[in-house]
Amino acid sequence: MNDNKPPIDWSDRLVGFGAGLSSALIFAASTRGTGLAIALAYVCVLPLLIGAAGFSVAAAAAGAAAGGLFLGLAGEPLLGFSFCLGFALPGALLGLLARWTYRRKSPEPTLLPARLSPGALLAGAVVLATLSAWTLAGGLIWSSGGFDRAFDAALQEYGPALDKALTKFARIAPQIDLDMVKRVAVLGFPAAVAASQTLLLTFNLWLAARAVDISGRLGQPWPSLPETTALPRWFGLAFLGALALCFVNARTAVFAGAFASASGLALAMQGLACAHALTRGHSSRGGWLATVYAVALVGVTVAPPLLLLFVLFGLAESALSLRARKARAKPEKKTGESNGSDPA
């Protein structure tokens, strides 16, 4: 028997199928608009990821597809399509990556590394979320007959709701061109979708991995996230390039902004992980981390520009490898201390 590929029996397939189907049902329940429904929306992909990572990827994907088909046939074709595009497909692919790398008991010669790091999985979540946002934006542009028509239709659809919100904003900053702000907000809708999708996929992947790990079905120990949440080195350059493309024109900004927002969020997560790793062993670690999370909380609730600090920290980690420098400095410090105490 090949130890690298643990056998999957019919009970695993049944659990995986049920997990994928559960994700579709939770997604359907999350569309009711209540507070509980909104909370369910953030964990609707969790059963699918658990089923894919711990039991059977094919069965979990089949269950999610069956659920999406059921939603479509039940009179909500758009609902079923949205679930399949935004949750089932990204969740199944991300679950496949997690299972492929953490269920293996020994390395095999393949095109990909024997074991993907959490940082690589985070990058995968960014790519999947960006592709979902691009597909959504492209579908709206195609169905509307062009970019300008799609943009005008979006302004007519969401303009009144934005006007109510911007009325309060005008009291604080009366010199701001509110019409321009409204147009930018509409153009930024795919970017918001990509960022929220990245956060949703990442959070649920972490929950799923922990659940499967506790059950003993992960196959590999789940690594320490502060030290292993390291994005590929090119990720920072890709983020800066996408950010620059946002200023070319409106059409380019729609698609470049989606990747920029998703990758920027991933860099902020890397920055947060780096803060945890760099303060490990420090006598004032609790105070430093409390300050870091206080800044994050203020940024999320009151002052979003503060979150750029985490993005910049993530970029610094990508460019300078701060955690690796700290790891290399430890033995050097010990050597220096021993030399200093040497009478010679």
Buried (B, 14 or more C-beta within 10 A) or exposed (E): EEEEEEEBEEEBBBBBBBBBBBBBBBBBBBBEEEEEBEEBBBBBBBBBBBBBBBBBBBBBBBBBBBBBBBBBEEEBEEBBBBBBBBBBBBBBBBBBBBBBBBBBEEEEEEEEEEEBBBBBBBBBBBBBBBBBBBBBBBEBBEEBEEBEEBBBBBBEEBBEEBEEEBEEEEEEEEEEEBEEBBBEBBBBBBBBBBBBBBBBBBBBBBBBBEBBBEEEBBBEEBBEBBBBBBBBEEBBEBBBBBBEBBEEEBBEBBBBBBBBBBBBBBBBBBBBBBBBBBBEEEEEBEEBBEEBEEBBEEBEEEEEEBBEBBBEBBBBBBEEBBBEEBEEEEEEEEEEEEEEEEEE
